[in-house]
Amino acid sequence: MFSKLTLLLFLLMSVGTNLFGQVCATVPEPAATEEQKLKLQKAFSNYQQNNDNADNIIWYGRHLGYNGEYAQAIDIFDQGIEKFPRDARMYRHRGHRYLTVRCFDKAIADFEKAAKLVRNKPDEIEPDGMPNAKNIPTSTLQTNIYYHLGLAYFFKNNIPKAEAAFRACLELSKNDDMKIATANWLNLILQAQGKKEEAKQLWQSLPQEPNLIENFDYWLLLRLYYVDKPTTKEQMQSYLDELNTQRRTILSAATTAFGIGYYCKLNNLNEQAEELFEKVLSSGQWASFGFIAAETTKRKIKPWV
């Protein structure tokens, strides 16, 4: 068993003065579960035994991220890139952690590099670090590269490139979970640009009874635009009340609350939009994409048009 101090000392010896030097935002104190800590210790042990193994580097870096040690994770992926400069996985995972710490330009550079490295190559299933209820991975290396690239551009307000990345991701998506997750963000982008007909075509291209393992909330957000469609303050309040009655925890999920809030924003329900964005920002879910989306949206005066 390794203490946090042992981990820190090893990292200092491993990565030198670069440690903690690559974050673009103030990172909250990490709060990991005991299970996550144990998995990190195991990943660290494997890495310590052989830090020239690409998988050991990747899993150590991933588990550092799951434990909230984002700067350390970035530094481990730096080592991985130095040793394996043609391994797209290193850039994909470092890019994810650059997203977390709000280094959007660095994240974009990593995902663009990863996309070049996998171009014209067969895709591969990406194992989940935090498995779903059925322990069936729903994403691949290439879908994750383009999905996260789309988010990075989305947070940067580069909407044409965000749209292109999510379209590439959707084309690569082979299961309903990945299709619905990708379509959620792509739909929001199309709606924000006023591309109503393209958004409608996207909705019609999706399975209307998707076989989902985990992305039920993204399906709920898509249905908000095409099935539920509240347009007045009273209708929206009724919709929110019904959600709270059926699933009391759903609005505590940052990405769901953000998605509903942005629907409100697009439909001129500005008071409810602000309430939902504030709910997200007070949730403490600092590393979630919904939190980052709410954070970056509130910095803008207008929707993404």
Summary of the structure (lengths in Angstrom):
residues: 305
radius of gyration: 19.7
end to end distance: 52.0
largest distance: 60.6
contacts: 970
relative contact order: 0.07
helix: 68%
strand: 1%
